[in-house]
């Protein structure tokens, strides 16, 4: 086929610009074309073979053309008789250009962060051999799917064919939305051109019912856009003021897919439950974790067995959340609630106790395997490491324990001594009045002499039904504010005057004689005062980190749950001269994507300040390689979602996360509970083996241990290494030198993040010359840097959680083993050559300059033959 013939073919396939209609062009394509608008991720509406089919039909319909060139649509194993659609590639530059031109014609372009063409232009068959009608994913969609996404589509269709529901539980960023759309396109017979839900396959006509999608309000528009980009559905939004019109359209059968929000469905679910839905899809399905919520009760009324849940965090806090979710998608799949609690929940929790008897551990291991097997029938769960890990640059999650300033420590201790907290701490002690009752049941049920209690009950001096436990949450909020920044406990000018007066009274009480050091009990207006780090331990560490990162050209995402804390951090960033962007709840929705694009594309943007509530989902900030989570959350999913803003397909560099915790505060307890919850989730969902660190058992009054109960929440941990003693030193119990050795080693590892590049390089050279520094020497080398930064200890979260392999599912897609083994062996040899273990070597790589890394590689290549085979 000559190049001229090929160009002519391309011109023929373009939409006609004239007003006359061609037999093989649609009515839409015969009109005057609109200006080209490139929409990211939009797949082709038809593949190459379909275009050639129409072209062939057109030529065959013309008598004078038939004599010149017969176009026969033969199978791929046969050669066309007249028009040969193949390019024979020769080894020269001209033929390579021809092939590239053909590929550009064949392959549509996608957006910046979308996967490239990954498969052939052919449909993905889902139905069984001989089954009618034939169900298949259109070639125009299938060619854009990765292998794990094709497996996900097959899983969804298997649920549909078996007439029950299930959960697609892939990690965030693996394309659950696209997999769902591909599945719907197959079920509804979409071929990229049809605009209705009537499927005509093998001379059979089938009419489908509507699909209901329930999702968070923030992603409604995203669902609508993605559906329009990937297929041709009739989509309507049941949200806002036009609900009555949409309902009429639904009654008339004019809606194929209806999208609504959680809040709308919670309120108007009784209306939508009147319809018979073909499929119901709940995005972020972990919202169905509470069986007592109105949303859960409303979703139970949906009239269909084909219920699909999409979530990357299947279990967040408790194992019973699993039962609630799966009892909705597949009622009865896990038995009754009481059976699940007795057979799975209790054994798994008690078997994870640090000092659990051997028989408890054995029973828990058996039940874990049984639960994973049952869930595997209704759930498909894949991680990024198993699927696209070889396409990404990796992530490291560091937990850094920052020493509070001396002023913070004094204020924290005074807070623990106020009557409100003392009432909670001593609630179970005998009452001082001589009564046999406990204090919480007698004289200390209410706290009229407290600071927080009188304001909470200003309209009810006799107290409420939950007294004094109504004080727990307000007191924890105050403790967290003290742990983050002392300015947060001062009155907020946005609050009502009565609350401002009460907050000023509280601030005066806990500041005590130090009140002049913080500028009084009113909010500070001084820019220099707010941006100063001397009274904030976390900001002191952050200052040192950011100074090091700025010199290397790193880009930072800085998350906080508190908007007031973001205000303070913004002043700090301005004072240091960093170029930044900021996104919080007040940022208009239509401006958020442009801010994200600007940060990703602009080399001058160094910092992105983000409210975790507003920016924890839906942002792709792949240009950032540093993530700081300033304050932890009780729910580990929130912190993990924040990390995934940069750790996703398309990331530019290796991502290093720093979670900052105030050492000696209740934030250590928050993190320990995060570890506990993540371990339970790994055990119940994936069947992984986890280290048994804690004595506490969730929801057990007899085994509250070090984690649970009010007394633990308000413990004074200022004189303890709470997390270090429980987690990092757990393996060293029974060794006399365990405490000092492990603690110093942890300090030495984290110290490499703060050292300048030259210092790190010098330390490596010194280590290579002397074979290896002892632990004490390493700790001593980093000690000045760490003390100046206010870091007490640190560890990597991935070293604490998921220490054992899970039960790999049959359909899990993993990195090719030969590639993974080869890279691991090469990495180990490099580390051995440098005289370090792999963890130390990875930290050196992050700190070293490109020139230093290149020099090491050159030396390694010269001496690699001397290394032993691995």
MIMAR-436169 format. One record per residue (C-alpha): x, y, z; residue in three letters. Coordinates in steps of 0.2 Angstrom, whole numbers, padded with zeros to 4 digits, always signed. Example, Ala and Ser with C-alpha at 12.3 -4.5 7.8 and 13.67 -1.06 7.14 Angstrom:
! residues 2
+0062-0022+0039Ala/+0068-0005+0036Ser/
***
This chain:
! residues 870
+0000+0000+0000Unk/+0008+0016-0005Unk/+0009+0031+0006Unk/-0002+0041-0006Unk/-0016+0028-0005Unk/-0015+0028+0014Unk/-0016+0047+0015Unk/-0031+0046+0004Unk/-0039+0033+0015Unk/-0037+0044+0030Unk/-0045+0059+0021Unk/-0059+0048+0016Unk/-0063+0043+0034Unk/-0063+0061+0040Unk/-0081+0068+0043Unk/-0087+0077+0027Unk/-0086+0096+0028Unk/-0100+0099+0015Unk/-0119+0099+0018Unk/-0122+0084+0007Unk/-0124+0068+0016Unk/-0113+0053+0012Unk/-0121+0035+0013Unk/-0109+0030+0026Unk/-0109+0046+0037Unk/-0121+0049+0051Unk/-0133+0064+0052Unk/-0122+0072+0065Unk/-0106+0070+0056Unk/-0113+0078+0040Unk/-0116+0095+0048Unk/-0103+0108+0049Unk/-0090+0103+0061Unk/-0088+0113+0077Unk/-0071+0119+0083Unk/-0060+0105+0089Unk/-0061+0103+0108Unk/-0049+0090+0116Unk/-0057+0081+0130Unk/-0045+0071+0141Unk/-0048+0052+0142Unk/-0061+0052+0129Unk/-0060+0035+0120Unk/-0064+0033+0101Unk/-0082+0031+0097Unk/-0078+0017+0085Unk/-0062+0007+0081Unk/-0053+0005+0065Unk/-0061-0011+0059Unk/-0078-0003+0061Unk/-0073+0012+0051Unk/-0066+0001+0037Unk/-0082-0009+0037Unk/-0092+0006+0034Unk/-0080+0012+0020Unk/-0080-0006+0012Unk/-0099-0006+0012Unk/-0099+0011+0004Unk/-0088+0006-0010Unk/-0097-0010-0013Unk/-0113-0001-0015Unk/-0106+0009-0030Unk/-0105-0001-0047Unk/-0091+0009-0055Unk/-0080+0007-0039Unk/-0083-0012-0038Unk/-0074-0015-0055Unk/-0059-0005-0049Unk/-0056-0011-0031Unk/-0066-0025-0022Unk/-0065-0023-0004Unk/-0068-0039+0005Unk/-0069-0040+0024Unk/-0060-0056+0027Unk/-0054-0062+0044Unk/-0037-0057+0050Unk/-0029-0073+0044Unk/-0033-0069+0026Unk/-0026-0056+0015Unk/-0038-0043+0007Unk/-0039-0045-0012Unk/-0037-0027-0018Unk/-0035-0015-0004Unk/-0021-0022+0008Unk/-0021-0013+0024Unk/-0004-0017+0031Unk/+0012-0008+0032Unk/+0028-0018+0030Unk/+0041-0010+0041Unk/+0059-0008+0034Unk/+0074-0004+0044Unk/+0075+0014+0038Unk/+0069+0031+0045Unk/+0056+0034+0031Unk/+0047+0018+0035Unk/+0047+0021+0053Unk/+0039+0038+0050Unk/+0025+0029+0040Unk/+0022+0017+0054Unk/+0021+0031+0067Unk/+0009+0040+0056Unk/-0002+0024+0055Unk/-0001+0023+0074Unk/-0006+0041+0076Unk/-0021+0038+0065Unk/-0026+0022+0074Unk/-0024+0027+0092Unk/-0033+0042+0100Unk/-0025+0053+0112Unk/-0030+0053+0131Unk/-0027+0065+0145Unk/-0011+0068+0154Unk/-0015+0055+0168Unk/-0024+0042+0159Unk/-0017+0025+0154Unk/-0011+0024+0136Unk/-0017+0011+0124Unk/-0015-0005+0132Unk/-0024-0018+0122Unk/-0030-0023+0104Unk/-0045-0015+0096Unk/-0056-0029+0099Unk/-0071-0032+0111Unk/-0069-0041+0128Unk/-0081-0055+0128Unk/-0090-0057+0145Unk/-0104-0069+0141Unk/-0101-0088+0141Unk/-0099-0098+0125Unk/-0115-0100+0116Unk/-0124-0088+0128Unk/-0136-0076+0120Unk/-0137-0062+0119Unk/-0118-0059+0118Unk/-0112-0047+0131Unk/-0095-0039+0127Unk/-0086-0023+0132Unk/-0084-0012+0116Unk/-0067-0012+0108Unk/-0066+0006+0110Unk/-0066+0004+0129Unk/-0057-0012+0130Unk/-0042-0006+0121Unk/-0040+0007+0135Unk/-0041-0005+0150Unk/-0026-0012+0159Unk/-0026-0030+0163Unk/-0032-0029+0181Unk/-0046-0018+0175Unk/-0052-0031+0163Unk/-0052-0043+0177Unk/-0063-0031+0187Unk/-0075-0030+0173Unk/-0076-0049+0172Unk/-0079-0049+0191Unk/-0093-0037+0190Unk/-0102-0046+0176Unk/-0100-0063+0185Unk/-0110-0054+0200Unk/-0123-0048+0187Unk/-0125-0065+0179Unk/-0127-0074+0196Unk/-0140-0061+0201Unk/-0132-0055+0217Unk/-0121-0040+0222Unk/-0103-0038+0227Unk/-0089-0026+0231Unk/-0076-0019+0220Unk/-0063-0015+0233Unk/-0048-0009+0223Unk/-0036+0004+0230Unk/-0039+0022+0226Unk/-0032+0026+0209Unk/-0035+0009+0201Unk/-0050+0015+0190Unk/-0065+0008+0199Unk/-0076+0021+0190Unk/-0069+0016+0173Unk/-0071-0003+0177Unk/-0089+0000+0181Unk/-0093+0010+0166Unk/-0085-0003+0155Unk/-0096-0016+0163Unk/-0112-0006+0161Unk/-0107-0003+0142Unk/-0106-0021+0140Unk/-0123-0025+0149Unk/-0132-0012+0139Unk/-0124-0016+0123Unk/-0115+0000+0119Unk/-0104-0001+0104Unk/-0099+0017+0105Unk/-0113+0023+0093Unk/-0129+0017+0100Unk/-0139+0029+0110Unk/-0152+0018+0118Unk/-0153+0003+0130Unk/-0161-0009+0117Unk/-0148-0022+0113Unk/-0150-0031+0096Unk/-0139-0047+0097Unk/-0141-0063+0087Unk/-0159-0057+0081Unk/-0164-0055+0099Unk/-0170-0038+0107Unk/-0168-0035+0125Unk/-0174-0020+0135Unk/-0164-0015+0150Unk/-0170-0007+0166Unk/-0162+0009+0173Unk/-0146+0010+0184Unk/-0145+0020+0200Unk/-0129+0027+0205Unk/-0127+0034+0223Unk/-0111+0044+0227Unk/-0104+0058+0237Unk/-0110+0075+0231Unk/-0092+0080+0226Unk/-0091+0067+0213Unk/-0108+0068+0205Unk/-0101+0079+0190Unk/-0086+0067+0188Unk/-0098+0052+0186Unk/-0108+0062+0173Unk/-0093+0067+0163Unk/-0085+0050+0163Unk/-0101+0041+0157Unk/-0102+0054+0143Unk/-0084+0051+0138Unk/-0083+0033+0138Unk/-0100+0028+0131Unk/-0117+0035+0125Unk/-0129+0033+0140Unk/-0145+0043+0143Unk/-0139+0050+0160Unk/-0149+0061+0172Unk/-0145+0069+0189Unk/-0158+0067+0203Unk/-0150+0082+0212Unk/-0156+0099+0215Unk/-0172+0108+0210Unk/-0176+0098+0195Unk/-0180+0082+0204Unk/-0199+0081+0199Unk/-0194+0083+0180Unk/-0182+0069+0181Unk/-0194+0058+0190Unk/-0207+0061+0176Unk/-0193+0056+0163Unk/-0189+0041+0173Unk/-0207+0036+0173Unk/-0207+0038+0154Unk/-0192+0026+0152Unk/-0181+0040+0146Unk/-0167+0037+0158Unk/-0154+0024+0157Unk/-0143+0029+0172Unk/-0149+0040+0186Unk/-0135+0048+0197Unk/-0140+0055+0215Unk/-0130+0060+0231Unk/-0130+0051+0248Unk/-0139+0066+0256Unk/-0152+0067+0242Unk/-0155+0048+0243Unk/-0156+0048+0262Unk/-0170+0061+0261Unk/-0179+0056+0245Unk/-0175+0037+0245Unk/-0193+0033+0248Unk/-0197+0040+0231Unk/-0183+0032+0221Unk/-0186+0015+0230Unk/-0203+0014+0221Unk/-0194+0010+0205Unk/-0187-0007+0200Unk/-0169-0004+0196Unk/-0158-0016+0185Unk/-0142-0012+0194Unk/-0138-0001+0209Unk/-0121+0006+0212Unk/-0115+0014+0228Unk/-0098+0024+0226Unk/-0088+0026+0242Unk/-0098+0011+0249Unk/-0090+0012+0266Unk/-0103+0025+0270Unk/-0114+0010+0273Unk/-0104+0004+0288Unk/-0117+0010+0301Unk/-0133-0001+0301Unk/-0142+0012+0312Unk/-0139+0027+0299Unk/-0154+0033+0289Unk/-0144+0031+0273Unk/-0141+0013+0277Unk/-0160+0010+0281Unk/-0165+0019+0265Unk/-0153+0009+0254Unk/-0161-0007+0261Unk/-0177-0003+0252Unk/-0169-0003+0235Unk/-0178-0016+0224Unk/-0164-0026+0216Unk/-0153-0040+0220Unk/-0139-0033+0209Unk/-0131-0021+0221Unk/-0113-0016+0218Unk/-0102-0006+0231Unk/-0086+0003+0226Unk/-0074+0007+0239Unk/-0055+0007+0242Unk/-0057+0006+0261Unk/-0068-0008+0264Unk/-0066-0008+0283Unk/-0061+0008+0292Unk/-0064+0005+0311Unk/-0073-0011+0316Unk/-0075-0029+0309Unk/-0093-0027+0311Unk/-0093-0014+0297Unk/-0089-0028+0285Unk/-0105-0037+0290Unk/-0115-0021+0287Unk/-0108-0018+0270Unk/-0109-0036+0263Unk/-0126-0039+0271Unk/-0132-0025+0260Unk/-0124-0030+0243Unk/-0127-0048+0246Unk/-0140-0051+0260Unk/-0137-0067+0270Unk/-0120-0070+0263Unk/-0112-0068+0280Unk/-0126-0076+0290Unk/-0135-0067+0304Unk/-0127-0052+0313Unk/-0125-0062+0329Unk/-0118-0077+0320Unk/-0105-0065+0312Unk/-0101-0057+0329Unk/-0098-0073+0338Unk/-0090-0083+0324Unk/-0078-0070+0316Unk/-0078-0053+0326Unk/-0074-0059+0343Unk/-0061-0073+0339Unk/-0052-0061+0327Unk/-0051-0047+0340Unk/-0046-0058+0354Unk/-0033-0068+0344Unk/-0024-0052+0340Unk/-0021-0048+0358Unk/-0003-0047+0362Unk/-0004-0060+0376Unk/-0018-0070+0369Unk/-0017-0089+0373Unk/-0011-0100+0359Unk/-0028-0108+0357Unk/-0035-0091+0354Unk/-0022-0087+0341Unk/-0025-0104+0332Unk/-0044-0101+0332Unk/-0042-0083+0325Unk/-0031-0090+0311Unk/-0044-0103+0306Unk/-0058-0090+0306Unk/-0048-0078+0297Unk/-0045-0090+0283Unk/-0063-0095+0282Unk/-0069-0076+0282Unk/-0057-0072+0267Unk/-0064-0087+0258Unk/-0082-0082+0260Unk/-0078-0063+0256Unk/-0069-0069+0240Unk/-0085-0074+0232Unk/-0092-0057+0234Unk/-0077-0045+0234Unk/-0063-0041+0222Unk/-0049-0032+0231Unk/-0032-0027+0223Unk/-0018-0015+0229Unk/-0007-0004+0219Unk/+0008-0014+0223Unk/-0001-0030+0215Unk/-0007-0021+0199Unk/+0002-0006+0194Unk/+0017-0005+0206Unk/+0029-0008+0192Unk/+0022+0008+0183Unk/+0024+0019+0199Unk/+0039+0026+0208Unk/+0034+0021+0225Unk/+0029+0028+0242Unk/+0037+0029+0259Unk/+0026+0033+0275Unk/+0036+0040+0289Unk/+0028+0043+0306Unk/+0038+0057+0315Unk/+0036+0060+0334Unk/+0040+0078+0337Unk/+0044+0085+0355Unk/+0031+0098+0361Unk/+0039+0114+0366Unk/+0041+0117+0385Unk/+0027+0129+0385Unk/+0016+0116+0376Unk/+0020+0103+0389Unk/+0015+0115+0403Unk/-0001+0119+0395Unk/-0005+0101+0391Unk/-0002+0096+0410Unk/-0013+0110+0416Unk/-0027+0104+0404Unk/-0026+0087+0411Unk/-0029+0094+0429Unk/-0045+0104+0425Unk/-0061+0098+0435Unk/-0069+0092+0419Unk/-0055+0080+0414Unk/-0052+0074+0432Unk/-0071+0070+0433Unk/-0068+0058+0418Unk/-0052+0051+0424Unk/-0059+0047+0442Unk/-0076+0041+0436Unk/-0075+0024+0443Unk/-0067+0028+0460Unk/-0078+0027+0476Unk/-0087+0043+0479Unk/-0079+0054+0492Unk/-0096+0057+0501Unk/-0095+0039+0508Unk/-0108+0032+0496Unk/-0105+0014+0490Unk/-0108+0021+0472Unk/-0095+0026+0460Unk/-0091+0045+0457Unk/-0099+0045+0440Unk/-0115+0038+0448Unk/-0115+0050+0463Unk/-0108+0067+0466Unk/-0097+0069+0451Unk/-0110+0065+0438Unk/-0111+0084+0434Unk/-0096+0096+0435Unk/-0103+0113+0440Unk/-0086+0120+0445Unk/-0078+0114+0428Unk/-0073+0125+0414Unk/-0081+0116+0399Unk/-0096+0108+0407Unk/-0105+0124+0412Unk/-0105+0131+0395Unk/-0111+0114+0387Unk/-0126+0114+0400Unk/-0129+0133+0401Unk/-0148+0129+0397Unk/-0149+0114+0408Unk/-0140+0116+0425Unk/-0145+0098+0430Unk/-0135+0090+0416Unk/-0140+0079+0402Unk/-0143+0060+0400Unk/-0125+0056+0395Unk/-0116+0066+0408Unk/-0102+0067+0411Unk/-0097+0057+0395Unk/-0103+0072+0385Unk/-0087+0080+0390Unk/-0075+0067+0381Unk/-0076+0075+0364Unk/-0074+0093+0369Unk/-0060+0089+0380Unk/-0051+0079+0366Unk/-0053+0093+0354Unk/-0044+0105+0366Unk/-0030+0093+0369Unk/-0028+0091+0350Unk/-0027+0110+0348Unk/-0014+0111+0362Unk/-0004+0097+0353Unk/-0004+0106+0336Unk/-0003+0125+0341Unk/-0007+0135+0357Unk/-0015+0148+0347Unk/-0030+0136+0342Unk/-0037+0136+0360Unk/-0039+0155+0360Unk/-0056+0162+0355Unk/-0061+0161+0337Unk/-0068+0178+0330Unk/-0080+0168+0319Unk/-0089+0161+0334Unk/-0103+0168+0344Unk/-0099+0181+0358Unk/-0104+0169+0372Unk/-0093+0155+0365Unk/-0078+0167+0363Unk/-0080+0173+0381Unk/-0080+0155+0387Unk/-0065+0151+0376Unk/-0056+0166+0383Unk/-0059+0160+0401Unk/-0053+0142+0396Unk/-0037+0149+0388Unk/-0033+0159+0404Unk/-0035+0144+0415Unk/-0024+0133+0405Unk/-0011+0146+0401Unk/-0009+0151+0419Unk/+0007+0161+0423Unk/+0013+0158+0405Unk/-0001+0169+0398Unk/+0010+0183+0394Unk/+0022+0172+0383Unk/+0007+0169+0371Unk/+0001+0187+0370Unk/-0014+0185+0382Unk/-0030+0175+0380Unk/-0036+0184+0364Unk/-0032+0179+0346Unk/-0015+0185+0341Unk/-0015+0197+0326Unk/+0004+0198+0325Unk/+0010+0190+0309Unk/+0028+0187+0316Unk/+0020+0180+0332Unk/+0009+0167+0322Unk/+0023+0162+0310Unk/+0036+0159+0324Unk/+0040+0141+0328Unk/+0047+0143+0345Unk/+0031+0138+0354Unk/+0026+0124+0342Unk/+0035+0108+0342Unk/+0028+0102+0325Unk/+0031+0118+0316Unk/+0049+0117+0322Unk/+0052+0100+0314Unk/+0042+0106+0299Unk/+0054+0121+0297Unk/+0069+0110+0296Unk/+0061+0098+0284Unk/+0055+0111+0272Unk/+0072+0120+0272Unk/+0080+0104+0267Unk/+0067+0100+0254Unk/+0068+0118+0246Unk/+0086+0116+0242Unk/+0083+0100+0232Unk/+0068+0107+0222Unk/+0055+0096+0231Unk/+0036+0100+0230Unk/+0026+0098+0246Unk/+0008+0094+0250Unk/+0004+0101+0268Unk/-0013+0094+0275Unk/-0022+0099+0290Unk/-0040+0096+0297Unk/-0041+0113+0305Unk/-0044+0128+0294Unk/-0037+0139+0308Unk/-0021+0128+0308Unk/-0020+0131+0289Unk/-0021+0150+0292Unk/-0006+0149+0304Unk/+0004+0137+0292Unk/+0000+0150+0278Unk/+0008+0164+0288Unk/+0023+0152+0291Unk/+0025+0148+0273Unk/+0024+0167+0268Unk/+0037+0171+0281Unk/+0049+0158+0274Unk/+0047+0164+0256Unk/+0039+0149+0248Unk/+0028+0150+0233Unk/+0011+0141+0238Unk/-0007+0138+0234Unk/-0021+0134+0246Unk/-0037+0124+0245Unk/-0050+0123+0258Unk/-0069+0122+0260Unk/-0071+0140+0254Unk/-0062+0137+0238Unk/-0075+0138+0223Unk/-0077+0121+0215Unk/-0074+0127+0198Unk/-0057+0134+0203Unk/-0050+0119+0211Unk/-0045+0109+0195Unk/-0036+0125+0188Unk/-0026+0126+0205Unk/-0021+0108+0204Unk/-0016+0110+0185Unk/-0006+0126+0190Unk/+0003+0117+0204Unk/+0007+0102+0194Unk/+0014+0112+0179Unk/+0022+0126+0188Unk/+0040+0123+0194Unk/+0039+0139+0205Unk/+0025+0132+0216Unk/+0033+0124+0231Unk/+0019+0121+0243Unk/+0001+0116+0242Unk/-0009+0120+0258Unk/-0024+0108+0258Unk/-0039+0106+0271Unk/-0040+0087+0273Unk/-0059+0088+0273Unk/-0060+0098+0256Unk/-0045+0090+0247Unk/-0044+0072+0254Unk/-0053+0065+0238Unk/-0053+0069+0220Unk/-0036+0078+0218Unk/-0022+0072+0207Unk/-0006+0081+0213Unk/+0006+0070+0205Unk/+0020+0083+0204Unk/+0022+0083+0223Unk/+0035+0071+0230Unk/+0033+0076+0249Unk/+0017+0075+0259Unk/+0016+0081+0277Unk/+0000+0077+0287Unk/+0001+0089+0301Unk/-0012+0081+0312Unk/-0018+0063+0313Unk/-0036+0057+0312Unk/-0044+0043+0322Unk/-0050+0035+0305Unk/-0034+0029+0296Unk/-0043+0030+0279Unk/-0042+0049+0280Unk/-0023+0050+0281Unk/-0021+0037+0268Unk/-0033+0046+0256Unk/-0022+0062+0259Unk/-0006+0052+0254Unk/-0014+0046+0238Unk/-0016+0063+0231Unk/+0002+0062+0225Unk/+0004+0043+0226Unk/-0005+0037+0210Unk/-0002+0033+0192Unk/+0007+0048+0184Unk/+0017+0053+0199Unk/+0033+0062+0194Unk/+0045+0056+0208Unk/+0046+0044+0223Unk/+0034+0050+0236Unk/+0039+0052+0255Unk/+0026+0055+0268Unk/+0028+0062+0285Unk/+0015+0061+0298Unk/+0019+0073+0312Unk/+0013+0068+0330Unk/+0016+0077+0346Unk/+0026+0065+0357Unk/+0019+0063+0374Unk/+0001+0069+0369Unk/-0015+0059+0366Unk/-0010+0059+0347Unk/+0001+0045+0351Unk/-0014+0035+0356Unk/-0023+0041+0340Unk/-0009+0033+0330Unk/-0008+0017+0340Unk/-0027+0015+0337Unk/-0024+0018+0318Unk/-0011+0004+0318Unk/-0024-0007+0327Unk/-0038-0004+0315Unk/-0027-0006+0300Unk/-0021-0022+0306Unk/-0038-0029+0309Unk/-0043-0023+0292Unk/-0028-0033+0284Unk/-0033-0048+0294Unk/-0051-0048+0291Unk/-0051-0042+0272Unk/-0035-0049+0266Unk/-0030-0063+0278Unk/-0013-0056+0281Unk/-0003-0060+0296Unk/+0000-0046+0308Unk/+0011-0043+0323Unk/+0002-0043+0340Unk/+0007-0027+0348Unk/-0007-0022+0359Unk/-0017-0029+0374Unk/-0032-0019+0371Unk/-0047-0027+0363Unk/-0060-0015+0354Unk/-0077-0014+0362Unk/-0071-0025+0377Unk/-0073-0019+0395Unk/-0062-0032+0402Unk/-0047-0030+0390Unk/-0046-0011+0387Unk/-0027-0012+0389Unk/-0017+0003+0384Unk/-0028+0008+0369Unk/-0046+0009+0375Unk/-0056+0017+0388Unk/-0057+0035+0395Unk/-0043+0033+0407Unk/-0031+0030+0392Unk/-0037+0045+0382Unk/-0032+0057+0396Unk/-0016+0049+0402Unk/-0001+0059+0404Unk/+0012+0052+0392Unk/+0024+0066+0393Unk/+0037+0055+0403Unk/+0035+0040+0392Unk/+0040+0034+0374Unk/+0023+0027+0372Unk/+0023+0021+0354Unk/+0041+0017+0354Unk/+0040+0006+0369Unk/+0024-0003+0362Unk/+0028-0005+0344Unk/+0047-0003+0340Unk/+0053-0011+0356Unk/+0041-0026+0356Unk/+0052-0037+0346Unk/+0067-0034+0358Unk/+0058-0038+0374Unk/+0069-0049+0385Unk/+0085-0041+0379Unk/+0094-0030+0391Unk/+0100-0017+0378Unk/+0084-0018+0368Unk/+0078+0000+0372Unk/+0094+0009+0369Unk/+0098-0001+0353Unk/+0082+0001+0344Unk/+0078+0019+0349Unk/+0095+0024+0343Unk/+0093+0015+0327Unk/+0077+0023+0323Unk/+0084+0040+0327Unk/+0099+0037+0315Unk/+0087+0032+0301Unk/+0076+0047+0302Unk/+0091+0058+0304Unk/+0096+0055+0286Unk/+0081+0066+0280Unk/+0087+0081+0289Unk/+0105+0081+0284Unk/+0111+0091+0269Unk/+0117+0081+0254Unk/+0135+0083+0257Unk/+0134+0077+0275Unk/+0125+0062+0270Unk/+0137+0058+0256Unk/+0151+0060+0269Unk/+0143+0049+0281Unk/+0141+0035+0267Unk/+0160+0037+0262Unk/+0165+0035+0280Unk/+0153+0020+0282Unk/+0161+0012+0267Unk/+0179+0015+0273Unk/+0175+0008+0291Unk/+0164-0006+0284Unk/+0149+0000+0295Unk/+0146+0012+0310Unk/+0139+0004+0325Unk/+0121+0009+0331Unk/+0128+0020+0345Unk/+0139+0029+0332Unk/+0125+0031+0320Unk/+0114+0039+0333Unk/+0128+0050+0339Unk/+0131+0056+0321Unk/+0113+0061+0319Unk/+0109+0067+0337Unk/+0113+0086+0335Unk/+0102+0087+0319Unk/+0088+0078+0327Unk/+0089+0088+0344Unk/+0089+0104+0334Unk/+0073+0098+0324Unk/+0064+0092+0340Unk/+0063+0074+0334Unk/+0062+0061+0348Unk/+0059+0046+0337Unk/+0052+0040+0321Unk/+0048+0024+0311Unk/+0041+0019+0294Unk/+0023+0014+0295Unk/+0025+0000+0282Unk/+0038-0008+0294Unk/+0025-0009+0307Unk/+0009-0014+0298Unk/+0007-0029+0286Unk/+0022-0039+0292Unk/+0016-0055+0284Unk/+0009-0061+0267Unk/-0009-0062+0264Unk/-0019-0075+0255Unk/-0017-0070+0237Unk/-0033-0071+0227Unk/-0033-0082+0211Unk/-0037-0067+0200Unk/-0025-0055+0208Unk/-0014-0046+0195Unk/+0004-0045+0201Unk/+0021-0038+0195Unk/+0030-0050+0184Unk/+0040-0060+0196Unk/+0056-0061+0185Unk/+0056-0042+0183Unk/+0053-0040+0202Unk/+0066-0052+0207Unk/+0079-0045+0195Unk/+0077-0027+0201Unk/+0077-0033+0219Unk/+0093-0043+0217Unk/+0101-0028+0208Unk/+0096-0016+0222Unk/+0103-0028+0235Unk/+0120-0029+0226Unk/+0121-0010+0226Unk/+0117-0009+0244Unk/+0130-0022+0248Unk/+0142-0013+0237Unk/+0139+0003+0248Unk/+0141-0006+0264Unk/+0123-0003+0269Unk/+0107-0013+0271Unk/+0093-0009+0259Unk/+0083+0003+0271Unk/+0099+0014+0273Unk/+0103+0013+0255Unk/+0085+0019+0250Unk/+0087+0034+0262Unk/+0104+0038+0254Unk/+0097+0038+0237Unk/+0083+0050+0242Unk/+0097+0062+0250Unk/+0111+0060+0237Unk/+0113+0071+0222Unk/+0112+0065+0204Unk/+0131+0066+0202Unk/+0134+0056+0218Unk/+0122+0042+0212Unk/+0130+0042+0195Unk/+0147+0040+0203Unk/+0141+0026+0213Unk/+0134+0017+0198Unk/+0150+0019+0188Unk/+0160+0012+0202Unk/+0148-0002+0204Unk/+0149-0007+0186Unk/+0168-0008+0187Unk/+0168-0019+0202Unk/+0152-0029+0199Unk/+0161-0045+0194Unk/+0169-0046+0211Unk/+0152-0047+0220Unk/+0146-0064+0224Unk/+0131-0071+0214Unk/+0114-0068+0222Unk/
***
